[in-house]
Amino acid sequence: MACHRIPSCALFTTLKTSVALSVWTSLYCEGRFERCERLKLSQAGRPVPQNLLPNGRLIEQALPTGELTPE
């Protein structure tokens, strides 16, 4: 089962050219999406920062190499 917010999730816009998008999608969007921090904020009616990764880290806090790999 996949997350119902996939069509409107800014993660796909933010990472559209990153190979990491398929990893994030597999681990969160099409996997255990209930643990996605983006989804949790959205469900709580709070704004979701565009640079928030599903694991709760911001893109600026990603690895120094710029690679956006999950923990």
N, C-alpha and C positions, 0 to 999 in steps of 0.2 A: 504494500500500500504506500502511496506517495503523499507528500504534504499537499494540502489543498491550496496553499499560498504560492506554489511554484510560479504560476503565471504572473503574479504581481510582485514577486520578491526581487528587490534591487540587487541582490547578490549576483544574479545572472547578468545584469548590466555591468556591474562593477568588475566582475572577473571574466567577462565574455571571451577575452583573448588569452586567458591563463589556462594552462594545462591542469592546474589544481582544481578548476571548477568541477571536473568529472569526479575527483576524489571527494570533494565536499558534497556533491550531489549524491554520490553513493552512500556516504556515511550518515548524512543527515536528511536530505530531501526525499530520498527513496528508501531510506533505512529507518532508523529510530528517530524520526523527525520531532518527536515530543521533547527531546533533549536540546533542540535548537534554541539558542538564546534569542535569535531574531524572532522566532515564532512566539516564544514566551513573552517578549515585550509587546508584540503585536496583540496577542490575546489579552494582555493586561490593559490595552488601550493606551500604551505609552509609545512615544515616537521611537522608531528604529533607525539608528544611524546607518547611513549607506555603507560606511566602512566597517561595520560590525560583522565579524565572521561568525559562523554558527556555533563555534566553541566559546564565544564571548570575548575573544581578543579583537582588538582593532587592527586594521591592516597596517597602520604605522608601527604597531608592536610586533609585527611579523618578523621572521628571521632576517638578520642583517643582509643576507644575499638577495632579499626581495621575494624569496620563494614563499608562497602562502600555503604551506603544508599543515595538515591537521596534527594535533598533538597525539 
